[in-house]
């Protein structure tokens, strides 16, 4: 199992210098990745300060040398694929091939999309997500792309330089389990980063649900003929500080198929404060080995 730190891109974490310093601490403490949210307003009525996730991750990349960096998750339907492809490729080259790309619909939809006159129909957004992901993969291949789809177009364009990682940075797909459609999408890529309808952000998901999800994803991967290829399943929550208790929580999750533990604070009014996150990061990951 690998271990990541999960932070929002608002509040204290809107400052790139803060995120860079936290990334250094995480790297020194033995964590494997830093994941940043990708929101523009989140819940609009809260009126928080925000930082652009790619600028935050750039600062983190410049300050570190080993830890992997990425978003959980970028809402592809509200992005222009060509611009997003450039941002990810540039960060991958800057970091020496350390980017992990998390993708999904994002939300809250009315706040994050509707506030700017973007479509809010989940069916349309799902279409834009799938079409956008296909375009991103084409752009990251470093070859000419021509595409005339329902939502996006490209006429013989080649976006260079390509990312360091080949054929592209790993793509993790988000969605709520037990909804099947997002996890069918995840099976076509490199990993799943599910939230669970039975567990709020920061709460550990039930082991039996992780086991059911893993079985479903293996079935889907098998139908695609990709059962032998590596595939990640990211689950998270707030782990116990005591190593023995942490092993009791994480061990069954690993046995159920989880390959990443994503350390998250319980989502409340202080989720965007540095001090409690920094104290937990300094303690190091809750290893089970």
LORORO-44713 format. One line per 2 residues: number of its first residue (from 1); their letters; for each residue x negated, y, z of N, C-alpha, C. Coordinates in Angstrom, 3 decimals. Each point is the difference from the previous one (the first is absolute). Layout:
NUM = a = X Y Z X Y Z X Y Z; ...
***
This chain:
1 = xx = -0.840 -1.195 0.000 0.840 1.195 0.000 -0.874 1.244 0.000; 0.443 1.022 -0.751 -0.673 1.293 0.010 0.885 1.032 0.700
3 = xx = -0.625 1.126 0.381 0.649 0.927 0.921 -0.093 1.435 -0.517; 1.149 0.665 -0.042 0.052 1.376 -0.506 0.638 0.921 1.018
5 = xx = -0.263 1.287 -0.188 0.599 1.070 0.797 0.959 0.762 -0.901; 1.186 0.290 0.505 1.068 0.619 -0.795 0.359 1.351 0.608
7 = xx = -0.071 1.069 -0.812 0.311 1.341 0.499 0.884 0.738 -0.990; 0.837 0.924 0.488 0.769 0.859 -0.909 -0.885 1.071 -0.617
9 = xx = 0.503 0.681 -1.001 -0.761 1.094 -0.616 0.556 1.356 0.428; 0.520 0.059 1.231 0.507 1.267 0.522 -0.422 0.154 1.455
11 = xx = 0.328 1.156 0.578 -0.406 0.281 1.373 -1.506 0.154 0.091; -0.596 -0.587 1.031 -1.457 0.085 0.166 -0.748 -0.574 -1.203
13 = xx = 0.629 -0.960 -0.688 -0.679 -0.696 -1.097 0.145 0.728 -1.336; 0.551 1.202 0.009 0.039 0.818 -1.211 -1.357 0.621 -0.294
15 = xx = -0.909 -0.014 0.957 -1.329 0.603 -0.142 -0.987 -1.044 -0.530; -0.586 0.199 -1.176 -0.950 -0.978 -0.539 -1.183 -0.261 0.913
17 = xx = -0.433 0.997 0.745 -1.138 -0.198 0.904 0.364 -0.944 1.138; 1.230 0.088 0.480 0.459 -0.917 1.038 0.044 -1.429 -0.519
19 = xx = 0.526 -0.175 -1.203 0.101 -1.339 -0.586 -1.389 -0.565 -0.284; -0.924 0.838 -0.462 -1.365 -0.460 -0.246 -0.655 -0.469 1.293
21 = xx = 0.166 0.770 1.069 -0.583 -0.371 1.285 0.607 -1.293 0.534; 1.323 -0.145 -0.153 0.654 -1.235 0.435 -0.497 -1.191 -0.813
23 = xx = -0.200 0.190 -1.304 -0.499 -1.087 -0.851 -1.385 -0.449 0.444; -0.854 0.945 0.366 -1.339 -0.337 0.495 0.105 -0.823 1.281
25 = xx = 0.867 0.436 0.911 0.196 -0.733 1.252 0.510 -1.407 -0.266; 0.949 -0.124 -0.920 0.553 -1.312 -0.338 -1.074 -0.903 -0.592
27 = xx = -0.806 0.536 -0.874 -1.062 -0.799 -0.619 -0.992 -0.472 1.061; -0.394 0.889 0.884 -0.973 -0.351 1.034 0.576 -1.002 0.994
29 = xx = 1.317 0.044 0.218 0.642 -0.905 0.962 0.339 -1.359 -0.598; -0.223 -0.181 -1.313 0.187 -1.312 -0.609 1.299 -0.216 -0.741
31 = xx = 0.800 1.062 -0.191 1.221 -0.143 -0.788 -0.353 -0.174 -1.482; 0.902 -0.610 -0.763 -0.270 -0.304 -1.409 0.593 1.010 -0.975
33 = xx = 0.992 0.777 0.421 0.651 0.926 -0.936 0.702 1.110 0.761; 0.196 1.102 -0.713 0.825 1.109 0.465 1.069 0.245 -1.045
35 = xx = 1.264 -0.074 0.413 1.118 0.236 -0.898 0.745 1.274 0.423; 0.334 0.827 -0.983 0.641 1.292 0.226 1.362 0.000 -0.684
37 = xx = 0.981 0.603 0.662 1.318 0.157 -0.621 -0.086 0.993 -1.165; 0.997 -0.059 -0.877 0.074 0.915 -1.143 1.387 0.632 -0.030
39 = xx = 0.146 1.086 0.774 1.261 0.733 0.062 -0.218 1.457 -0.390; 1.076 0.635 -0.468 -0.054 1.441 -0.267 0.794 0.798 1.034
41 = xx = 1.108 -0.565 0.498 0.750 0.660 1.076 0.408 -0.981 1.103; -0.007 -1.312 -0.304 0.463 -1.048 0.903 1.441 0.319 0.393
43 = xx = 0.261 0.300 1.266 1.340 0.434 0.402 -0.010 1.524 -0.019; 0.677 0.578 -0.969 -0.148 1.420 -0.316 0.297 0.923 1.178
45 = xx = 0.955 -0.369 0.813 0.400 0.906 1.088 -1.090 0.158 1.061; -1.004 -0.879 0.016 -1.035 0.066 1.034 -1.061 1.063 -0.263
47 = xx = -0.136 0.475 -1.232 -0.881 1.131 -0.331 -1.434 -0.192 0.493; -0.615 -1.107 -0.383 -1.375 -0.270 0.402 -0.988 0.564 -1.029
49 = xx = -1.277 0.043 0.401 -1.065 0.323 -0.955 -0.511 -1.308 -0.605; -0.331 0.038 -1.310 -0.389 -1.200 -0.727 -1.351 0.193 -0.688
51 = xx = -0.680 -1.115 -0.221 -1.190 -0.019 -0.831 0.215 -0.930 -1.173; -0.577 0.330 -1.148 0.091 -0.895 -1.153 -0.788 -1.280 0.294
53 = xx = 0.605 -1.171 -0.151 -0.685 -1.239 0.396 -1.293 -0.250 -0.755; -0.068 0.412 -1.271 -1.213 -0.272 -0.762 -1.142 0.911 0.421
55 = xx = 0.325 1.214 0.444 -1.034 0.861 0.560 -0.467 -0.536 1.354; 0.940 -0.484 0.802 -0.370 -0.580 1.292 -0.907 -1.213 -0.185
57 = xx = 0.350 -0.854 -0.955 -0.797 -1.202 -0.242 -1.346 0.334 -0.631; -0.052 1.060 -0.798 -1.287 0.445 -0.551 -0.943 0.407 1.117
59 = xx = 0.520 0.759 0.966 -0.821 0.390 1.147 -0.486 -1.225 0.752; 0.877 -0.983 0.179 -0.384 -1.228 0.692 -1.055 -0.777 -0.784
61 = xx = 0.141 -0.031 -1.321 -0.968 -0.725 -0.835 -1.392 0.622 0.088; -0.054 1.321 0.009 -1.284 0.691 0.064 -0.700 -0.203 1.342
63 = xx = 0.773 -0.321 1.035 -0.567 -0.118 1.344 -0.340 -1.441 0.379; 0.388 -0.976 -0.842 -0.161 -1.410 0.347 -0.695 -0.751 -1.127
65 = xx = -0.338 -1.270 0.276 -0.680 -0.798 -1.025 0.567 -1.409 -0.149; 0.783 -0.475 0.966 0.465 -1.389 -0.033 1.514 -0.146 0.024
67 = xx = 0.662 0.772 0.819 1.428 -0.186 0.240 0.814 0.222 -1.272; 1.021 -0.846 -0.207 0.866 0.163 -1.158 1.028 1.088 0.274
69 = xx = 0.484 0.633 -1.080 0.837 1.188 0.117 1.182 -0.093 -0.951; 1.172 0.434 0.460 1.141 -0.041 -0.906 1.242 0.617 0.601
71 = xx = 1.075 -0.073 -0.760 1.292 0.517 0.423 0.943 -1.152 0.310; 0.808 0.191 1.031 1.124 -0.883 0.304 1.174 0.904 0.356
73 = xx = 0.827 0.337 -0.991 -0.148 -0.364 -1.407 0.198 1.248 -0.839; -0.500 -0.077 -1.251 0.254 1.075 -0.956 1.299 -0.274 -0.765
75 = xx = 0.926 0.961 0.016 1.251 -0.147 -0.756 -0.248 0.266 -1.492; -0.291 -1.040 -0.737 -0.316 0.142 -1.426 1.118 0.695 -0.774
77 = xx = 1.300 -0.210 0.332 1.047 0.642 -0.796 -0.002 1.527 0.044; -0.603 0.615 1.000 -0.046 1.460 0.006 -1.373 0.535 -0.417
79 = xx = -0.789 -0.840 -0.653 -1.316 0.406 -0.489 -0.070 -0.126 -1.518; -0.849 0.799 -0.597 -0.333 -0.192 -1.413 -1.090 -1.071 -0.064
81 = xx = 0.248 -1.109 -0.677 -0.967 -1.100 0.021 -1.396 0.394 -0.464; -0.087 0.883 -1.000 -1.331 0.371 -0.504 -0.794 0.770 1.056
83 = xx = 0.669 0.883 0.740 -0.696 0.739 1.048 -0.380 -0.924 1.152; 0.910 -0.879 0.380 -0.268 -0.941 1.080 -1.140 -0.947 -0.365
85 = xx = -0.022 -0.452 -1.252 -1.084 -0.874 -0.445 -1.349 0.693 0.139; -0.061 1.276 -0.362 -1.236 0.769 0.134 -0.424 0.111 1.465
87 = xx = 0.939 0.307 0.884 -0.328 0.179 1.413 -0.572 -1.282 0.589; 0.659 -1.125 -0.265 -0.453 -1.270 0.560 -1.355 -0.396 -0.573
89 = xx = -0.168 0.143 -1.318 -1.274 -0.362 -0.627 -1.139 0.863 0.527; 0.258 1.296 0.168 -1.037 0.890 0.505 -0.407 -0.384 1.415
91 = xx = 0.983 -0.282 0.858 -0.316 -0.401 1.370 -0.714 -1.345 0.020; 0.373 -0.919 -0.875 -0.653 -1.299 -0.033 -1.469 0.149 -0.386
93 = xx = -0.281 0.880 -0.943 -1.389 0.219 -0.409 -0.769 0.737 1.098; 0.625 0.982 0.604 -0.665 0.741 1.071 -0.344 -0.909 1.172
95 = xx = 0.896 -0.917 0.325 -0.189 -0.868 1.166 -0.803 -1.254 -0.309; -0.385 -0.192 -1.243 -0.729 -1.210 -0.359 0.879 -1.228 -0.039
97 = xx = 1.266 0.173 -0.401 0.898 -1.143 -0.153 0.668 -0.437 1.289; 0.480 0.969 0.799 0.597 -0.344 1.299 1.495 0.307 0.085
99 = xx = 0.651 0.293 -1.109 1.405 0.405 0.032 0.927 -1.213 0.023; 1.031 0.101 0.840 1.139 -0.911 -0.019 1.224 0.873 -0.278
101 = xx = 0.782 -0.365 -1.016 1.122 0.832 -0.410 1.308 -0.625 0.446; 0.673 0.660 0.948 1.314 -0.435 0.436 1.078 0.769 -0.742
103 = xx = 1.006 -0.692 -0.492 1.029 0.639 -0.830 1.388 -0.452 0.417; 0.969 0.873 -0.225 1.386 -0.326 0.292 0.913 1.129 -0.422
105 = xx = 1.247 -0.046 0.444 0.951 1.071 -0.306 -0.231 1.214 0.877; -0.435 -0.213 1.230 -0.145 1.112 0.935 1.344 0.440 0.549
107 = xx = -0.061 0.965 0.878 1.230 0.503 0.586 -0.317 0.939 1.158; 1.007 0.596 0.609 1.434 -0.099 -0.316 0.308 0.584 -1.381
109 = xx = 0.820 -0.672 -0.764 0.198 0.361 -1.401 0.625 1.388 -0.146; 0.994 0.313 0.806 0.639 1.313 -0.129 -0.978 1.127 0.303
111 = xx = -0.867 -0.201 0.987 -0.978 1.028 0.361 -1.154 0.059 -0.994; -0.570 -1.149 -0.305 -1.229 -0.035 -0.797 0.248 0.182 -1.501
113 = xx = 1.179 -0.398 -0.463 0.334 0.134 -1.413 1.044 1.105 -0.225; 1.110 -0.110 0.702 1.105 0.928 -0.226 -0.357 1.447 0.260
115 = xx = -0.901 0.256 0.937 -0.391 1.378 0.313 -0.622 0.712 -1.187; -0.510 -0.768 -0.954 -0.702 0.574 -1.140 0.722 -0.253 -1.320
117 = xx = 1.262 -0.397 0.097 0.773 -0.233 -1.205 -0.364 -1.275 -0.733; -0.684 -0.919 0.678 -0.359 -1.277 -0.616 1.161 -0.980 0.117
119 = xx = 0.034 -1.032 -0.840 1.057 -1.002 0.105 0.000 -0.652 1.384; 1.179 -0.338 0.490 0.118 -0.677 1.291 0.700 -1.355 -0.107
121 = xx = 0.337 -0.407 -1.208 0.618 -1.305 -0.217 -1.064 -1.081 0.198; 0.145 -0.893 0.989 -1.019 -1.023 0.234 -0.276 -0.886 -1.211
123 = xx = 1.011 -0.234 -0.825 -0.213 -0.821 -1.199 -0.937 0.708 -0.966; 0.207 1.287 -0.205 -0.876 0.787 -0.874 -1.405 0.061 0.578
125 = xx = -0.090 0.194 1.294 -1.323 0.073 0.630 -0.741 -1.330 -0.120; 0.714 -1.111 0.129 -0.630 -1.313 -0.166 -0.503 -0.187 -1.430
127 = xx = 0.778 0.486 -0.980 -0.452 -0.064 -1.393 -1.276 0.822 -0.185; -0.030 1.184 0.573 -1.177 0.862 -0.117 -1.212 -0.623 0.708
129 = xx = 0.260 -0.674 1.107 -1.092 -0.672 0.713 -0.624 -1.087 -0.860; 0.821 -0.876 -0.551 -0.543 -1.094 -0.807 -0.693 0.513 -1.265
131 = xx = 0.623 0.959 -0.663 -0.605 0.542 -1.221 -1.287 0.744 0.333; 0.022 0.753 1.095 -1.193 0.738 0.400 -1.149 -0.913 0.384
133 = xx = 0.291 -1.080 0.705 -1.050 -0.950 0.370 -0.642 -0.626 -1.234; 0.819 -0.358 -0.973 -0.560 -0.552 -1.235 -0.910 0.980 -0.706
135 = xx = 0.403 1.264 -0.031 -0.847 1.021 -0.615 -1.302 0.193 0.765; 0.074 0.018 1.315 -1.208 0.153 0.803 -1.005 -1.110 -0.308
137 = xx = 0.485 -1.226 -0.061 -0.895 -1.110 -0.306 -0.640 0.185 -1.369; 0.781 0.476 -0.975 -0.555 0.257 -1.332 -1.042 1.094 0.019
139 = xx = 0.285 1.085 0.691 -0.969 1.095 0.078 -1.281 -0.451 0.702; 0.132 -0.766 1.080 -1.180 -0.427 0.759 -0.855 -0.994 -0.772
141 = xx = 0.572 -0.620 -1.031 -0.797 -0.924 -0.813 -1.058 0.731 -0.819; 0.161 1.322 -0.157 -0.990 0.773 -0.743 0.091 -0.177 -1.498
143 = xx = 1.169 -0.380 -0.484 0.204 -0.211 -1.426 1.161 0.884 -0.480; 0.114 0.224 -1.323 1.090 0.845 -0.512 1.375 -0.553 0.364
145 = xx = 0.898 0.895 0.386 1.352 -0.377 0.413 1.017 0.737 -0.856; 0.913 -0.754 -0.583 1.170 0.559 -0.668 1.223 -0.625 0.629
147 = xx = 0.900 0.842 0.470 1.165 -0.499 0.730 1.168 0.949 -0.247; 1.130 -0.563 -0.403 1.218 0.778 -0.174 1.106 -0.696 0.779
149 = xx = 0.112 0.366 1.270 0.961 -0.641 0.878 1.200 0.878 0.277; 0.828 -0.462 0.903 1.210 0.750 0.335 -0.334 1.270 0.782
151 = xx = -1.072 -0.049 0.791 -0.308 1.118 0.895 -1.340 0.664 -0.292; -0.940 -0.714 -0.593 -1.339 0.539 -0.215 -0.462 -0.271 -1.425
153 = xx = -0.902 0.863 -0.473 -0.526 -0.127 -1.361 -1.504 0.248 0.010; -0.681 -0.681 -0.881 -1.436 0.208 -0.213 -0.303 -0.304 -1.455
155 = xx = -0.709 0.879 -0.673 -0.333 -0.169 -1.407 -1.509 -0.107 -0.174; -0.487 -1.237 -0.086 -1.406 -0.269 -0.312 -0.931 0.820 0.900
157 = xx = 0.169 -0.164 1.315 -0.848 0.708 0.954 -0.899 -0.993 0.728; -1.207 0.438 0.312 -0.978 -0.824 0.698 -0.552 0.824 1.159
159 = xx = 0.273 -0.443 1.222 -0.409 0.752 1.182 -1.302 -0.556 0.552; -1.067 0.730 -0.234 -1.332 -0.413 0.432 -0.579 1.047 0.939
161 = xx = -0.867 -0.401 0.940 -0.480 -1.370 0.209 1.021 -0.860 0.734; -0.117 -1.293 -0.188 0.871 -0.951 0.676 -0.459 -0.172 1.445
163 = xx = 0.841 -0.568 0.850 -0.431 -0.288 1.370 -1.195 -0.948 0.033; -0.721 0.004 1.104 -1.116 -0.935 0.182 0.521 -1.423 0.078
165 = xx = 1.067 -0.209 0.740 0.531 -1.352 0.180 0.665 -0.467 -1.292; -0.267 -1.232 -0.371 0.549 -0.560 -1.219 0.841 -1.222 0.328
167 = xx = 1.157 -0.150 -0.641 0.501 0.855 -1.080 0.589 1.313 0.480; 0.147 0.149 1.334 0.581 1.213 0.587 -0.087 -0.151 1.509
169 = xx = 0.226 1.089 0.746 0.125 -0.139 1.452 1.176 -0.899 0.363; -0.097 -0.726 1.117 1.123 -0.857 0.399 1.255 0.824 0.265
171 = xx = 1.131 -0.540 -0.426 1.288 0.668 0.132 0.864 -0.769 0.992; 0.397 0.689 1.081 0.907 -0.562 0.995 1.370 0.634 -0.174
173 = xx = 1.040 -0.812 0.018 1.361 0.498 -0.225 0.797 -0.054 1.299; 0.657 1.125 0.287 0.802 0.105 1.215 1.461 -0.331 -0.275
175 = xx = 0.732 -0.243 1.066 1.430 -0.246 -0.076 0.480 -0.532 1.332; 1.307 -0.019 0.174 0.589 -0.490 1.247 0.396 -1.465 -0.150
177 = xx = -0.548 -0.844 0.860 0.415 -1.388 0.068 1.171 -0.095 0.979; 1.088 -0.747 -0.339 0.055 -1.102 -0.966 0.527 0.348 -1.391
179 = xx = -0.083 1.231 -0.449 0.380 0.308 -1.377 -0.966 -0.702 -0.948; 0.541 -0.720 -0.959 -0.824 -0.841 -0.879 -0.641 0.781 -1.148
181 = xx = 0.715 0.963 -0.553 -0.478 0.646 -1.217 -1.369 0.668 0.177; -0.240 0.775 1.073 -1.336 0.591 0.156 -1.089 -1.050 0.146
183 = xx = 0.307 -1.130 0.637 -1.028 -1.020 0.184 -0.228 -0.809 -1.277; 1.008 -0.081 -0.857 -0.253 -0.573 -1.329 -0.972 0.892 -0.767
185 = xx = 0.175 1.302 0.139 -0.930 0.945 -0.618 -1.403 -0.195 0.573; -0.088 -0.119 1.318 -1.309 -0.168 0.647 -0.715 -1.235 -0.518
187 = xx = 0.749 -1.074 -0.253 -0.618 -1.249 -0.460 -0.718 0.159 -1.331; 0.376 1.008 -0.777 -0.644 0.225 -1.297 -1.312 0.778 0.133
189 = xx = -0.290 0.491 1.212 -1.204 0.815 0.187 -0.964 -0.690 0.951; -0.628 0.712 0.897 -1.096 -0.581 0.780 0.321 -0.192 1.471
191 = xx = 1.153 0.487 0.414 0.331 -0.157 1.405 1.310 0.678 0.333; 0.497 -0.314 1.197 1.243 0.580 0.504 -0.287 0.748 1.295
193 = xx = 0.629 1.162 0.136 -0.092 0.787 1.230 1.411 0.263 0.489; 0.650 -1.028 0.540 1.424 0.122 0.332 0.240 0.736 1.309
195 = xx = 1.133 0.676 0.065 0.610 0.365 1.264 1.141 -0.992 0.233; 0.418 -0.106 1.235 1.011 -0.991 0.353 1.223 0.705 0.562
197 = xx = 1.164 -0.362 -0.516 1.233 0.633 0.466 0.253 -0.273 1.476; -0.623 -1.044 0.525 0.192 -0.362 1.409 -1.024 0.641 0.925
199 = xx = -0.968 0.741 -0.542 -1.071 0.570 0.827 -0.319 1.411 -0.466; 0.177 0.989 0.868 -0.329 1.375 -0.348 -1.503 0.144 -0.216
201 = xx = -0.377 1.092 -0.675 -1.410 0.289 -0.237 -0.748 0.027 1.333; -1.073 -0.770 0.064 -0.785 -0.087 1.221 0.347 -1.190 0.872
203 = xx = 1.105 -0.687 -0.308 0.395 -1.195 0.740 -0.424 -1.246 -0.779; -0.532 -0.978 0.674 -0.470 -1.228 -0.642 1.174 -0.779 -0.583
205 = xx = -0.090 -0.424 -1.259 1.105 -0.755 -0.598 0.092 -1.413 0.584; 1.185 -0.585 -0.013 0.160 -1.376 0.491 -0.806 -0.986 -0.842
207 = xx = -0.644 -0.935 0.671 -0.855 -0.977 -0.695 0.801 -0.820 -1.005; 1.216 -0.398 0.364 0.767 -0.830 -0.922 0.343 0.747 -1.278
209 = xx = 0.192 1.329 0.100 0.279 0.775 -1.201 -1.242 0.140 -0.869; -1.151 0.126 0.614 -1.250 0.034 -0.772 -0.205 -1.340 -0.699
211 = xx = 0.321 -1.076 0.683 -0.135 -1.326 -0.601 0.954 -0.160 -1.188; 1.231 0.472 0.150 0.960 -0.078 -1.110 -0.457 0.846 -1.185
213 = xx = -0.519 1.179 0.287 -0.507 0.865 -1.061 -1.155 -0.659 -0.734; -0.924 -0.578 0.748 -1.145 -0.667 -0.621 0.457 -1.136 -0.914
215 = xx = 0.962 -0.777 0.460 0.503 -1.103 -0.823 0.642 0.528 -1.273; 0.756 1.073 0.117 0.641 0.590 -1.181 -1.048 0.505 -0.986
217 = xx = -1.028 0.684 0.496 -1.034 0.530 -0.884 -0.789 -1.128 -0.666; -0.276 -1.049 0.719 -0.721 -1.136 -0.601 0.848 -0.645 -1.098
219 = xx = 1.289 -0.086 0.243 0.900 -0.547 -1.031 -0.023 0.880 -1.248; 0.068 1.308 0.201 -0.021 0.920 -1.127 -1.332 -0.043 -0.734
221 = xx = -1.088 -0.058 0.748 -1.331 -0.081 -0.625 -0.145 -1.306 -0.785; 0.535 -1.069 0.542 -0.064 -1.273 -0.704 0.753 0.040 -1.313
223 = xx = 1.169 0.662 -0.003 0.779 0.107 -1.231 -0.732 0.807 -1.058; -0.892 0.895 0.440 -0.793 0.800 -0.931 -1.306 -0.688 -0.392
225 = xx = -0.268 -1.172 0.577 -1.242 -0.700 -0.268 -1.207 0.655 0.652; 0.231 0.722 1.104 -1.082 0.749 0.643 -0.217 -0.431 1.450
227 = xx = 0.458 -1.211 0.325 -0.079 -0.435 1.392 -1.429 -0.150 0.503; -0.966 -0.186 -0.889 -1.397 -0.184 0.431 -0.767 1.316 0.122
229 = xx = 0.599 1.110 -0.423 -0.685 1.289 0.065 0.157 0.622 1.379; -1.001 0.788 0.430 0.117 0.659 1.311 1.217 0.908 0.059
231 = xx = 0.609 0.057 1.171 1.194 0.834 0.190 0.061 0.397 1.462; 0.183 1.298 0.260 0.008 0.503 1.369 1.414 0.278 0.489
233 = xx = 0.205 -0.206 1.290 1.246 0.367 0.663 -0.370 0.853 1.212; 0.433 1.250 -0.035 -0.338 0.975 1.043 1.179 0.145 0.948
235 = xx = -0.226 -0.305 1.266 1.002 0.255 1.024 -0.639 0.878 1.073; 0.828 0.669 0.789 -0.588 0.907 0.966 0.880 0.285 1.179
237 = xx = -0.567 0.810 0.884 0.676 0.415 1.213 -1.018 0.594 0.943; 0.383 0.164 1.239 -0.905 0.491 1.035 -0.474 -1.202 0.804
239 = xx = -1.250 -0.376 -0.173 -0.509 -1.213 0.637 -0.325 0.248 1.472; 0.078 -1.043 0.836 -0.392 0.143 1.404 -1.488 0.313 0.127
241 = xx = -0.355 0.820 0.983 -1.406 0.342 0.212 -0.788 -1.183 0.548; 0.657 -0.855 0.767 -0.673 -1.160 0.579 -0.296 -1.032 -1.084
243 = xx = -1.273 -0.427 -0.160 -0.351 -0.928 -1.087 0.786 -1.308 0.027; 0.211 -0.562 1.182 0.717 -1.275 0.077 1.448 0.166 -0.452
245 = xx = 0.658 1.071 0.455 1.373 0.256 -0.418 0.070 0.288 -1.500; -1.013 0.709 -0.514 -0.029 0.294 -1.434 -0.095 -1.284 -0.813
247 = xx = -0.813 -0.943 0.457 -0.108 -1.285 -0.702 1.340 -0.741 0.028; 0.702 0.109 1.118 1.302 -0.671 0.095 1.000 0.585 -1.003
249 = xx = -0.119 1.295 -0.303 0.905 0.650 -0.948 -0.443 -0.252 -1.429; -1.286 0.205 -0.297 -0.484 -0.051 -1.375 -0.253 -1.411 -0.503
251 = xx = -0.395 -0.905 0.894 -0.289 -1.363 -0.436 1.162 -0.656 -0.723; 1.205 0.012 0.572 1.151 -0.596 -0.705 0.323 0.699 -1.310
253 = xx = -0.230 1.315 -0.081 0.244 0.716 -1.251 -0.962 -0.464 -1.091; -1.267 -0.192 0.378 -0.984 -0.507 -0.966 0.371 -1.409 -0.449
255 = xx = 0.417 -0.824 0.940 0.412 -1.356 -0.354 1.219 0.009 -0.916; 0.846 1.025 0.147 1.202 0.113 -0.837 -0.312 0.543 -1.388
257 = xx = -1.241 0.484 -0.223 -0.393 0.437 -1.341 -0.496 1.416 -0.111; 0.067 0.796 1.066 -0.496 1.376 -0.070 -1.515 0.004 -0.157
259 = xx = -0.499 0.844 -0.904 -1.449 0.100 -0.232 -0.575 1.326 0.481; 0.861 0.993 0.265 -0.412 1.285 0.545 0.862 0.329 1.214
261 = xx = -0.634 0.565 1.035 0.726 0.642 1.085 -0.205 1.501 -0.143; 1.105 0.746 -0.118 -0.030 1.442 -0.195 0.424 0.669 1.303
263 = xx = -0.949 0.634 0.680 0.276 0.604 1.307 0.808 1.283 -0.174; 1.197 0.019 0.584 0.928 1.119 -0.165 0.547 0.429 1.354
265 = xx = 0.241 1.285 0.140 0.699 0.470 1.181 1.499 -0.149 -0.204; 0.702 -0.206 1.094 1.456 -0.009 -0.063 0.462 1.361 -0.501
267 = xx = 0.916 -0.003 -0.968 0.423 1.248 -0.624 0.893 0.792 0.950; -0.554 1.114 0.510 0.733 0.884 0.890 -0.469 1.427 -0.251
269 = xx = 0.312 0.884 0.916 -0.312 1.409 -0.238 -1.496 0.313 0.065; -0.810 -0.906 0.531 -1.442 0.268 0.117 -0.824 -0.902 -0.910
271 = xx = 0.624 -0.529 -1.046 -0.724 -0.901 -0.891 -1.135 0.703 -0.733; 0.059 1.336 -0.094 -0.987 0.745 -0.779 -1.062 0.671 0.869
273 = xx = -0.226 -0.525 1.212 -1.012 0.570 0.890 -1.263 -0.848 -0.018; -1.153 0.659 -0.045 -1.281 -0.693 -0.135 -0.396 -0.768 1.250
275 = xx = 0.144 0.570 1.167 -0.616 -0.552 1.206 0.359 -1.460 0.261; 1.277 -0.392 0.011 0.295 -1.416 0.272 -0.518 -0.935 -1.096
277 = xx = 0.012 0.458 -1.234 -0.534 -0.821 -1.092 -1.506 -0.174 0.163; -0.687 1.091 0.305 -1.448 -0.056 0.158 -0.391 -0.937 1.136
279 = xx = 0.709 0.066 1.109 -0.318 -0.895 1.128 0.149 -1.460 -0.403; 1.050 -0.315 -0.766 0.189 -1.401 -0.417 -1.061 -0.411 -1.013
281 = xx = -0.345 0.883 -0.923 -0.998 -0.330 -1.019 -1.361 -0.250 0.645; -0.344 0.783 0.990 -1.292 -0.161 0.674 -0.132 -1.353 0.686
283 = xx = 1.118 -0.600 0.385 -0.028 -1.311 0.657 -0.342 -1.122 -0.972; 0.116 0.242 -1.303 -0.277 -1.025 -0.993 1.210 -0.848 -0.316
285 = xx = -0.069 -0.767 -1.067 1.153 -0.803 -0.430 0.279 -1.152 0.944; 1.241 -0.480 0.023 0.412 -1.104 0.889 -0.309 -1.351 -0.609
287 = xx = -1.252 -0.337 -0.087 -0.407 -1.208 -0.740 0.535 -1.272 0.652; 0.291 -0.990 -0.848 0.500 -1.273 0.479 -1.069 -1.084 -0.073
289 = x = -1.207 0.336 -0.519 -1.056 -1.018 -0.087 -1.025 0.197 1.086
***
